[in-house]
């Protein structure tokens, strides 16, 4: 019996050597890079988890950047930061700004908006919430069919659905020679309409402003790009009813202190350094 020990040991070693080696673990699947937003267009379906107004759905267009070829705007992007412009519509007013994407990080800055009075409380509230949510952007998740934008706390702020057709921005009306009808005053961060049954019009041509409130108003203006300065304005001296007189005074006070002028589509805005503004709409 002792003679069997060595062969048995050799047999056991051979059997151990013949056992299959463990199969190697499969290589992990590569993570999908975040969607590249530059060159994409979206419809906003929810703001702060609340559905948007069906008749005034906001939109966002992330303009193409240097790393987004127009023919492949949604191609997977690298983590290198991309900074370019965006445009949006809150359901009534047009907005513009700058966005920076780095991977799944998203920041939005320099947001500006036209100041038209929308005439609908729900739309006005939606636009305020939309602009606040857009400005709070920090991260996003999703794919080419839809994304969710969250703030720094991780709270959902915007839910977007893909819109293959960018929202066309209206061509700006010519500043000179167009009759501009005052649609609202903007004071204390709120828009207010004109006195019911009244109107204020303004035309600028060849460096001269002509306006008509209760009284006719005329005088020189200097415009250089977005810079605006009214010279000494002359006015007729008709007696106006109390509310119209007060309105005309408000108009002249903002007009003579305004330093910035901008035209977007058929809207013209004059802004004073204190934030007060006059918002006009072009005569159709």
C-alpha positions, 0 to 999 in steps of 0.5 A: 500500500505505501507504494501507491502514495507517490502515484496518487499524489501525482494524479491529484496534482495533475487533476488540480492542474486540469481544473479550468481557470476562473473566467475573467470578469467582463470589461465594464461598459463605457459610460455614455458621455453627457449630451452636447446641448449646443445646437439643440432646441427644446420645449419646456414642459414643466417649471419647478415640477409644474406643467407649463401653460398650454397656450404659452409653452416656453422654448429654449434654443442652445445656439451652436458652439465651436465644438458642435458641428451644425450637422451633428448638434446632439453628438456626445460631447467631451468634458471640455467647457463649451460657452455660447449663447442661448435664446428662449421664449417664456410664452410672451417675452423673448429672452437671451443669455449665455450658457456654459456646459462642462460634461453634465454641468450647466450654468446660465448667465447674463439673462435678459428679456424683453419687457412686454406686458403679457396681459395674462397673470398665469403667463406673467407668473410662468415667465418669472418662474422660468427666468429664475429656474433657468438662471439657477441651472447647475446640472442636467440629465437625460438624452436627445429626447428630453432632459431635466435641469436641476439647481445646486441643491439637486432640485428639479427646475426645468423639464424639457422635451426635444423640439427639432425646429428652433424657435424663429426670432422675429426680424427686428423692426427698423428703429428709425421711422417706425411708429412705436406704441407704448405698451407698458411702464416697467417700474419696481420690477413690475410692468404696468399698463397705460391708463385705460383709453389712452395711448403714447406714441413715439417716432425717431428719425434723423436724430429727432424724437417725436412723441404724442401723449396728451401733449406733443413732444419733440426734441433731439436724441443721440443714439450710438449702438445701444446708447441713448440720450435725449436732449432738451425736449419741447412740449405743447402745454395742453391741460390734461386730465389728472391721470393722463397728466400723471402718466405723461410725467412718468413717461417724460421722466423715464424718457429723459433719463433713459441711457439704453435702447434695444430693439428685439423683433417688434419690441423696443425698450428704453431703460434708465439707470435705475431700472425703470423702462418704457416698453414699446410695440411697433405699429403693425 
